[in-house]
């Protein structure tokens, strides 16, 4: 209850189904789970097991039995701070590429030769001011708001991969 005796109402951050654009700062990023695998043909999610092929594309191509490959896409859990609250949001491939400056496959291969690249990228992006557009998740089971677009506010912003290449020369 508020001081005036009226019951206090907590409003959701996004009240409508429309997207909302906010100014925020990156507080932290889950650097242990940056990617997920998808079929390179139909982009359906695949298990983490690298030997698993897409059952839809392989079934559809039963007359031409070539296995469809896979690729990685970004899926980042990011804590952001607005002027009023801290939120955990999910950032998928299109938005995450803005911050990383490369594809998830490219970053994965870079990180294979530089084991601390994920941690360093997370630290490099902490404190970065962004304008993000948030939307409600399309999936009813999803827990986090979805970042639809990202615009870095710093004029000399460098994507994480550029910073990493300076720190870890070939």
N, C-alpha and C positions, 0 to 999 in steps of 0.2 A: 504494500500500500504506500502511496505517496504521502507527503506531509499534509496535503489538503484533505486526506481521508478517502480519496478516490483510488480504486485499484489501479496499480501500475501495469501497463501493457508493454510487453516486449515486442517490438516490431521486427520482423525478419529483415535481413540486410537488403534483399531484393524482394519487393512487395508484389511485383507483377511478373508476368512471364516475359516481359521485354528485358533486353540486355541493359546493363547499367555500367557506365564508364566512371572510373574513380582514379584518383592519384594515390599511389601507395609506395611503400618501401619494402624491399625484400629483407625479411628477417632471417630466414633459414630455408634450407632446401634438403630434402631427403636424398642424399647422394648415393645411397646403397641400392636403390631400385629406380633407375632412370629410364629403362627401356621395357618394351614388350615386343614379342615376335608376331609377325603377321605373314600371311601368304603374299608372295610378291605379285600374284596374278589378281586375286579377288580382295585382298587386304582383310581377310577374316583373321581373328585372333587365333594364334597357335599356342600350344603348351611350350614351356621353356625348354623342353627336351629337343635338342638340335636334330635328332633323327626323325622327328615327327613331321609328316607331310600333310598338306591340306587334303582333307577327305573329300571336300566338295570339288576341287579342281582335278584331283586325281581320278575321282569317279566320273566326272564329266568328260575327261580325256581318256576313257577306257579304250577307245579305238586307237588313240595315239598315246601309248603308255609312257610318257615322259613325266618325271616328277616335277612338280612346281617347287620353286625355291622359296626361301623366306627372306625377310628383311626385318630390321628393327625400326621401331618408331619410338619417339620420346613419350614418356608419361611421367611427369614430375609432380611431386607433392611439394608445394611451396607455401611457407608461412609469410603472409604479407601484413603490413601494418598500415591502416588508414589513420585519419585524424581522430577516429573515435574507437576503433577496435582492432584486434588482431584476428585474422582469418586464415584458415588452411584452405587452399584452393588447389585444383588440379589443372595442370597445363599439358595439353597434348601436343603432338608433333608440330603443327603449323606455328603455334605460339612459341614453343620451346626453341625452334630453329632461330628465331629472332635473337634470343639470349645466347644461344650456343654458337651460332654462325656456321653450322654444318649439319649434316644429316646424323641421325642416331647411329647408323652403321659406321660413318666416318669417325665419330667420337668413340665408339666402341673399339675400333681398331687402333685408334690413338691411345686409348686407355690400356690396351693389352701391353703395349710397350712402355707405358708410363703408369705404373700401378696407382699413384696418388692423384691422377688427373681428375677423377670425380670429386674428391675432397677439395682439391685446389679450385676447381671450377665453382663449387658451391661457395667457398670462401670469397672468391673473386666477385661473385654476384651479390653477396650480402651487402646491404646498404644502398643498393642501386635503386634510384627512384624511377618509377614506371607509371605510365598511364595504361591501365588495363581495362578491358571490357569484360564484365562477368555476366554469365547467364546461369539460369537454373539448369541442372543436369537433365538431359533428355531421357535417361534411364531412371525409372522410379526407384531403383535400388541404390543409386549413387549417393554418396555421403557428402561430397564437397561441391562447392560452386565451381563452375568451369570457366577458365580463362579463354575467351574467344579471340582476343587480339592483345598485343603488347606493343607499346611504344616507349623505348628508353628516353628519359628526359635529359640526360647529360649529352651535351653536344659532342663531346669527345668519347662517347661510349664505344667500347671495343667488345665484340662478342667473346665469350669465354675461350673459344678455340684460339683466337689471336693472342690472348694473354698466356695461354698454356704453351703455345709455340715459342713465345719469347722466353718463358721460364725453362722449357725443356727443348733446347735446340736439338736437331737431328744428329 
